[in-house]
Every structure is written in structure tokens, then in C-alpha cells.
């Protein structure tokens, strides 16, 4: 298969790196179109792929055309892209909020795949939720599945609203986790730990807790109860979290991200 990326940002680079590292593709199979000539040159130097700022010169090369631009830029881009596409190509969108119907309507194209990866895809530890239109050939479905598996885990769905829900939970979620870790580090520094020690303790606490939950298969509430001794320090800390509305804040953050995802499709 041949890939053409429209947009050469972080997620496009993650997919390029994953495809090459896992020997799914050779550099000659990958092209990128980006508005920045400096970015194109960087990708050429890093991965020996083709990259250009000129969309018409590249678009016919791709069996899979991967849209990796900001959703706010899609409707402007679609007017330029539509006359260049052919019906044998499959469009793969990694844009938040842009629905399957909007992609089909604005591109006059039926073969559409929508994918929502997350930032941990950069190191092959991400998770992607994806779906396809009924017009996508089975070979393209298979190729896209292999491609996104280089990014980490994947979940294929048949209900589109799950894509927007995943955008809020797993795609925006890392930012919430990073904020939590940052707050843990700052709390350790406040207590008197060095920043380096606090950083190491907070990071490994989160990594170890996630791995324990994964390996044990236990519900998080059960694991939390295992740590919480009656009248102990953990119980006191959990009380402070409840009084501060910690759970509600997380729920509100994910809900706000979901609602924003829906609005992005209205540009």
C-alpha cells in the first residue's frame, strides 16, 4: 500500500514512524503534504520519505489518503482536495469531531475510515478507536488495521458516537493524566521533597498503579480499598479529594471534551 498524509504533524509522524519501525512499509511508500517547507524537510531527513507543500503533485500517489490536519482547517482543505481524489482511494481521517457524513459530503467520496488515536501512539503504547464506511474495500480495512496496530491497541466500532466519546476519554485523557502527575509532583515539592525525587515517585506511582490494575484484572475500587486502611493516611487523603470534588471534576472534564468534539464538526 501507499500512503499520502495531508498534514505532517505529531500524529502523522507517529503513524509514519510506526509503519517504518514495524516494517509495514518502506519509505518510498509514504508521502506527506504539509504547508510548512521546513516541516517537509525535517520529515525527509528523519525518515527518507517524500514530502512537499504542493498537494496536487502528491495526491495521486496514495491508496490511503490520511487527513491529519486540524479539524478547523478541514472545510477549507476539502475544496482543494475534492477534485484531486479518485474513487479507488480510501480517505482515513484522524481529525477530531469531523463526522463520516461530513467527510463524505464535503469530499464527494464514499470510502471513508475514521480513526481516533491518542498521544501515546508516539511510542507504540496508544489506543485507537476506529470505524469504516460500508464502501471501504476489505483490503483497505485490513491495511488500516495493520497500520493503527503499530500505534498500540485498537478498538473497531460500528457506532460513530463512540468515536467522539473516545476523543474525550482516551484522546484528551492523557492531558488530564499529565495534569494529575504534575499536581502530584508539586505536592511532593510542597512537602519538602526535591523536584527530581518527587517527579520519580509520582511518575512510577502512576505507571505501577496502571500496570497493577491491568495485570490483576481487579476493579479500581477494589484496588483502592486494598490501599486504604481504616483511619489511615490514604483514607484521609481520599476524603480531601472527595471534599474537593475530584470525581466530579474528572467527569466534567471528559464531558466538556466530548461536547467540544461534537462542536468541532460544526465549523
C-alpha positions in Angstrom: 0.0 0.0 0.0 1.0 3.6 -0.5 0.2 6.4 2.0 -0.3 10.1 1.4 -0.5 12.2 4.6 -2.3 15.6 4.4 -0.6 17.3 7.3 2.7 16.3 8.7 2.3 17.0 12.4 2.8 14.8 15.5 0.1 12.2 14.7 1.2 11.8 11.1 4.8 11.4 12.3 3.7 8.7 14.8 2.0 6.7 12.1 5.0 7.1 9.8 7.4 6.0 12.5 5.1 3.1 13.4 4.8 1.9 9.8 8.6 2.1 9.2 9.7 0.7 12.6 7.4 -2.3 12.2 8.5 -2.8 8.6 4.9 -2.4 7.4 6.1 0.0 4.7 9.2 1.2 3.0 10.0 5.0 2.9 9.2 5.0 -0.8 5.6 4.1 0.0 5.0 7.2 2.1 4.4 10.8 1.0 3.5 13.9 3.1 2.0 17.2 2.1 2.4 20.0 4.7 2.1 23.7 4.4 5.5 24.2 6.1 8.5 23.6 3.9 10.7 23.3 7.0 8.5 20.5 8.3 8.6 18.7 5.0 12.4 18.9 5.0 12.5 17.6 8.6 10.4 14.6 7.7 12.5 13.9 4.6 15.7 14.0 6.7 14.3 11.8 9.5 12.5 9.1 7.5 13.7 9.4 3.9 10.1 9.7 2.7 8.7 12.1 0.1 7.3 15.4 1.3 6.1 18.5 -0.5 4.0 21.6 0.1 2.3 21.1 -3.3 -0.9 19.0 -2.8 -1.7 18.2 -6.5 1.8 16.8 -7.1 1.4 14.2 -4.3 -2.3 13.2 -4.0 -2.5 10.6 -6.8 0.2 8.5 -5.2 -1.8 7.4 -2.2 -4.0 4.4 -1.9 -4.8 5.6 1.6 -5.1 9.4 1.9 -4.7 10.2 5.6 -6.2 13.5 6.8 -4.1 14.7 9.7 -4.9 18.4 9.8 -6.7 20.4 12.5 -10.4 19.9 12.2 -10.9 23.7 11.9 -8.9 23.6 8.6 -10.9 20.7 7.1 -13.6 22.6 5.3 -11.1 24.9 3.6 -9.0 22.0 2.6 -11.8 19.9 1.3 -12.5 22.3 -1.5 -8.9 21.8 -2.8 -8.8 18.1 -2.1 -12.1 17.0 -3.6 -11.3 17.4 -7.3 -8.0 15.6 -6.8 -9.3 12.4 -5.3 -10.2 9.3 -7.3 -12.8 6.7 -6.2 -10.1 4.0 -5.8 -8.6 5.8 -2.9 -9.7 5.4 0.8 -9.8 8.5 3.0 -8.6 8.0 6.5 -9.4 10.8 9.0 -7.6 11.3 12.3 -9.4 14.6 12.8 -11.4 15.1 16.0 -15.1 15.9 15.5 -15.4 15.7 11.7 -18.1 13.1 11.1 -18.3 10.4 8.5 -21.2 12.2 6.8 -19.3 15.5 6.7 -16.3 13.7 5.2 -18.4 12.0 2.5 -20.4 15.2 1.7 -17.5 17.6 1.6 -15.2 15.3 -0.3 -17.9 13.7 -2.5 -16.3 10.4 -1.5 -17.7 7.2 -0.1 -14.7 5.1 1.0 -14.1 6.6 4.4 -12.3 5.4 7.6 -12.4 7.5 10.8 -9.7 6.9 13.4 -9.1 8.5 16.8 -5.7 7.7 18.2 -4.0 9.3 21.2 -0.7 10.8 22.1 0.9 7.6 23.5 0.8 6.4 19.9 4.2 8.2 19.6 5.8 5.3 21.4 3.5 2.5 20.3 1.6 2.5 23.5 -1.5 4.3 22.4 -5.1 3.2 21.8 -7.1 4.0 18.7 -10.9 3.7 18.2 -11.9 3.5 14.6 -14.8 2.7 12.1 -15.3 2.4 8.4 -18.0 3.3 5.9 -19.7 0.4 4.1 -18.0 1.3 0.9 -14.4 0.6 2.1 -12.8 -2.4 0.4 -11.8 -5.3 2.8 -8.2 -4.9 1.7 -8.2 -1.2 2.8 -9.8 -2.2 6.1 -7.1 -4.8 6.7 -4.3 -2.3 5.7 -5.6 0.4 8.1 -6.0 -2.1 10.9 -2.3 -3.1 10.5 -1.3 0.5 10.3 -3.0 1.6 13.5 -1.9 -1.5 15.3 1.7 -0.1 15.0 0.4 2.7 17.3 -0.7 0.3 20.1 -4.1 -1.2 20.9 -7.2 -0.7 18.7 -10.9 -1.0 19.0 -13.1 -1.1 15.9 -16.7 0.2 16.4 -19.8 0.4 14.3 -21.5 3.3 16.2 -19.9 6.7 15.3 -20.8 8.4 18.6 -18.2 6.1 20.3 -15.5 7.9 18.3 -16.4 11.2 19.8 -16.6 9.6 23.3 -13.2 8.1 22.8 -11.9 11.5 21.7 -12.9 12.9 25.1 -11.7 9.9 27.2 -8.6 8.4 25.5 -7.5 11.2 23.1 -7.9 14.1 25.6 -7.4 11.9 28.6 -3.6 11.9 28.6 -3.6 15.7 29.2 -5.8 15.1 32.3 -3.3 12.4 33.5 -0.3 14.7 32.9 -2.0 17.4 34.9 -2.6 14.9 37.7 1.0 13.8 37.7 2.2 17.4 37.6 0.0 18.1 40.6 1.4 15.1 42.5 4.9 16.3 41.8 4.1 19.8 43.0 2.6 18.4 46.2 5.7 16.4 46.9 7.8 19.5 46.4 5.5 21.4 48.8 6.1 18.7 51.4 9.8 19.1 51.1 10.9 16.5 48.5 13.4 17.5 45.8 11.7 18.1 42.5 13.7 15.2 40.9 12.7 12.8 43.7 9.1 13.9 43.6 9.0 13.5 39.8 10.3 9.9 40.1 7.9 9.0 42.9 4.8 10.4 41.2 5.6 9.0 37.8 6.3 5.5 39.0 3.3 5.6 41.2 1.1 6.2 38.2 2.9 3.7 36.0 2.9 1.0 38.7 -0.8 1.6 39.6 -1.9 1.3 36.0 0.2 -1.9 35.4 -1.2 -3.4 38.6 -4.7 -2.7 37.5 -4.1 -4.2 34.1 -2.3 -7.3 35.4 -4.7 -8.0 38.3 -7.9 -7.5 36.4 -9.4 -6.1 39.5 -11.9 -3.2 39.6 -10.2 0.1 40.5 -12.5 0.4 43.6 -11.2 -3.0 44.8 -7.6 -1.9 44.4 -8.3 1.4 46.1 -9.8 -0.4 49.0 -6.7 -2.6 49.3 -4.6 0.5 49.8 -7.0 2.2 52.2 -6.6 1.2 55.8 -9.3 2.3 58.3 -8.4 5.6 59.8 -5.1 5.8 57.9 -3.3 8.3 55.8 -4.9 7.1 52.5 -8.4 7.4 53.9 -7.6 11.0 55.0 -6.3 11.9 51.5 -9.3 10.3 49.8 -11.6 12.4 52.0 -9.8 15.5 50.9 -10.3 14.5 47.2 -14.0 13.9 47.7 -14.4 17.2 49.5 -12.7 19.0 46.6 -15.0 17.3 44.1 -12.2 15.3 42.4 -14.5 12.7 40.8 -16.9 15.4 39.6 -14.0 17.4 38.1 -12.8 14.5 36.1 -16.4 13.7 34.9 -16.9 17.3 33.9 -13.5 17.4 32.1 -14.3 14.4 30.0 -17.9 15.6 29.3 -16.6 19.1 28.3 -14.1 17.5 25.9 -16.9 15.3 24.4 -19.1 18.3 23.8 -16.3 20.2 22.2 -15.6 17.3 19.9 -19.2 17.5 18.7 -18.9 21.2 18.1 -15.7 20.8 16.0 -17.8 19.2 13.4 -20.0 22.3 13.0 -17.3 24.6 11.5 
